[in-house]
Amino acid sequence: MVANCDAPAPTGEQTSVAPVSIVIACADDGMRLEDVNWTHWTGAGATGQGMFVANDCTPDCAQGTFHSYPATFDLSHPVRTPGGVVFAQLTVSYAHTGPAYPTGRLVTHFTLSIPRT
């Protein structure tokens, strides 16, 4: 499972098995995965592909523009929680260019939220 902060739940956080979208930036929905097609999903890790969507926050995040980047996704570092095992790490590898491209990085690592209950 993976925490997905845009899904409704009594605790404010929802977990899903093989979701088609995942919000990474819970506060403002500024980064997310969309149209995810998972090609591999086990209790140890998952691999998929789809679109990484990010707000460029120019001139600020309220007025920024969202950009989409084709990418592959790897979920790893399973953590046992009271609600079940969830993945704690996400690696995004951009197909051609990504929001980190000017720095020369085509891979970004994220620590995902872990539900408390």
TORRO-106793 format. One line per 10 residues: number of its first residue (from 1); for each residue y, z, x negated of N, C-alpha, C. Coordinates in steps of 0.2 Angstrom, whole numbers, plus 2048, in hexadecimal, padded with zeros to 3 digits. Each point is the difference from the previous one (the first is absolute). Layout:
residues N
NUM	Y:Z:X:Y:Z:X:Y:Z:X; ...
This chain:
residues 117
1	7FA:800:7FC:806:800:804:806:800:7FC; 806:7FE:803:806:800:7FC:805:803:805; 805:804:7FD:805:803:804:805:7FA:802; 803:800:806:804:7FB:802:806:803:804; 805:801:7FD:805:804:803:804:7FD:806; 7FF:7FA:802:803:7FD:806:7FC:800:806; 7F9:802:7FF:7FC:801:806:801:807:804; 800:800:806:801:806:804:7FB:805:7FF; 801:806:800:7FB:805:800:803:807:801; 7FD:805:803:803:806:801:803:803:7FA
11	7FD:7FF:7FA:803:803:7FA:805:7FC:7FC; 801:7FA:803:805:7FC:7FD:7FD:7FB:7FB; 7FA:801:7FE:7FC:7FC:7FB:7FA:7FE:803; 7FE:7FA:7FF:7FA:7FD:803:7FC:7FD:7FA; 7F9:800:801:7FC:7FD:7FB:7FC:7FA:803; 7FF:7FB:7FD:7FD:7FA:803:7FB:7FE:7FB; 7FA:7FD:802:7FB:7FD:7FC:802:7F8:800; 801:7FD:7FA:802:7F9:7FF:805:7FE:805; 806:803:7FF:806:7FE:804:803:7F9:7FE; 803:7FD:805:803:7F9:7FF:807:801:7FD
21	803:806:801:806:801:7FD:801:807:7FD; 803:802:7FB:801:806:7FE:808:801:7FE; 803:805:802:807:802:7FE:800:804:7FA; 803:7FE:7FB:800:804:7FA:806:805:800; 806:7FD:802:806:804:800:801:803:807; 7FD:806:801:800:803:806:807:801:803; 805:802:7FC:807:802:803:803:7FB:803; 800:7F9:7FD:804:7FB:803:7FC:7F9:801; 7FA:801:7FF:7FC:7FA:801:802:7FA:7FB; 802:802:7FA:803:7FB:7FB:7FB:7FD:7FC
31	7FA:802:800:7FA:7FD:7FC:7FA:800:805; 7FD:7FB:800:7FA:800:804:7FB:7FA:7FE; 7FA:801:802:7FB:7FA:800:7FF:7FD:807; 7FF:7FA:800:7FF:7FD:807:7FB:7FA:7FF; 7FD:7FF:806:7FB:7FA:800:7FB:801:7FB; 7FD:806:7FF:7FB:802:7FB:7F9:7FE:803; 7FD:7FC:7FB:7F9:7FE:801:7FC:804:7FB; 7FC:805:802:7FC:803:7FB:7FA:7FD:7FE; 7FE:7FE:7FA:7FA:7FD:7FE:7FB:805:7FD; 802:806:7FF:7FB:805:7FE:803:807:802
41	7FB:804:803:802:806:802:7FA:805:800; 801:805:7FB:7FA:805:800:804:807:7FF; 7FC:805:800:803:807:7FF:803:801:7F9; 7FF:7FC:7FB:803:800:7FA:806:7FC:7FF; 801:7FB:804:805:7FB:7FF:801:7FB:804; 805:7FC:801:801:7FB:804:804:7FA:7FD; 7FF:7FA:801:804:7FA:7FE:801:7FC:806; 807:7FD:800:802:7FC:805:806:7FB:7FD; 802:7FC:805:805:7FC:7FE:805:7FF:806; 806:7FE:7FF:805:800:806:807:7FF:7FD
51	805:803:804:807:800:7FE:802:807:7FE; 804:800:7FB:804:806:7FE:807:7FF:802; 802:804:805:807:7FF:802:805:806:7FE; 805:7FE:7FD:805:805:7FD:807:7FE:802; 804:805:801:807:800:801:804:800:7F9; 804:7FB:7FF:803:800:7FA:806:805:7FF; 802:803:806:805:805:800:807:7FE:7FD; 802:7FA:801:806:7FD:7FE:804:7FE:806; 806:802:800:804:805:7FC:7FD:807:801; 7FD:802:805:7FD:806:801:7FA:7FF:805
61	7FB:805:801:7FA:7FF:803:801:7FE:808; 806:803:803:801:7FE:807:802:7F9:801; 803:7FD:7FB:802:7F9:800:7FC:7FB:7FC; 7FA:803:7FD:7FC:7FC:7FC:7FC:7FB:803; 7FD:7FB:7FC:7FC:7FB:803:7F9:801:7FE; 7FB:7FF:805:7F9:801:7FE:7FD:7F9:7FD; 7FC:801:7FB:7FD:7FB:7FD:7F9:801:800; 7FC:7FA:800:7F9:800:801:7FD:7FD:7F9; 7FB:803:7FE:7FC:7FE:7FA:7F9:800:801; 7FC:7FA:7FF:7F9:800:800:7FD:804:7FA
71	7FB:804:802:7FE:805:7FB:7F8:802:802; 7FD:803:7FB:7FA:803:801:801:808:800; 7FB:803:803:801:808:801:7FA:803:7FE; 800:805:7FC:7FA:804:7FE:802:808:802; 7FC:803:804:800:807:802:7FB:803:7FC; 802:806:7FD:7FB:804:7FC:802:807:800; 7FD:804:7FC:800:808:800:7FF:803:807; 7FA:800:802:7FF:803:807:801:807:7FF; 803:803:805:801:808:800:7FD:802:807; 7FC:806:7FF:7FD:803:806:806:804:804
81	801:7FF:806:804:804:804:7FD:803:806; 803:804:804:7FC:803:806:7FF:7FA:805; 803:7FB:800:7FF:7FA:805:7FC:7FB:7FD; 7FD:801:7FA:7FC:7FB:7FD:803:7FE:7F9; 7FC:7FB:7FD:802:7FD:7F9:806:7FB:801; 805:801:7FC:806:7FB:801:801:7FD:7F9; 803:7FA:7FF:801:7FE:7F9:807:802:7FE; 801:802:7FA:807:803:7FE:804:7FB:7FC; 7FD:7FB:7FD:803:7FB:7FC:800:7F9:803; 805:7FC:7FF:801:7F9:802:802:7FC:7FA
91	7FD:7FB:7FE:802:7FC:7FB:802:7F9:803; 806:7FD:7FF:802:7FA:803:801:7FB:7FA; 7FC:7FA:800:801:7FB:7FB:802:7FA:804; 806:7FE:7FE:804:7FA:803:7FD:7FA:7FD; 7FF:7FB:805:7FD:7F9:7FE:804:7FC:7FB; 807:800:802:804:7FC:7FB:806:804:7FE; 804:803:805:806:804:7FE:800:806:805; 803:805:7FE:801:806:804:806:803:7FF; 801:806:804:807:803:7FF:801:803:7F9; 7FB:801:7FC:800:802:7F9:801:7FB:7FB
101	800:7F9:803:7FF:7FB:7FB:805:7FF:7FB; 807:802:801:805:7FF:7FB:7FE:805:7FA; 7FD:805:801:7FE:805:7FA:7F9:7FD:7FD; 7FD:7FB:802:7FA:7FD:7FD:7FA:803:803; 801:805:805:7FA:803:803:7FD:7FC:806; 7FA:7FF:800:7FD:7FC:806:7FB:805:804; 800:806:7FD:7FC:805:803:804:807:802; 7FF:803:806:803:806:801:7FB:805:803; 801:806:7FE:7FB:805:802:804:805:804; 7FD:802:806:803:805:805:7FB:806:801
111	803:806:800:7FC:806:803:801:800:807; 7FB:800:804:800:800:807:801:807:803; 802:801:806:801:807:803:7F9:802:802; 7FE:806:800:7FA:803:801:801:804:807; 7FD:7FF:805:801:804:806:7FE:808:7FF; 803:804:802:7FF:807:7FF:7FB:803:805; 7FF:7FD:806:7FB:802:804:7FB:7FB:802
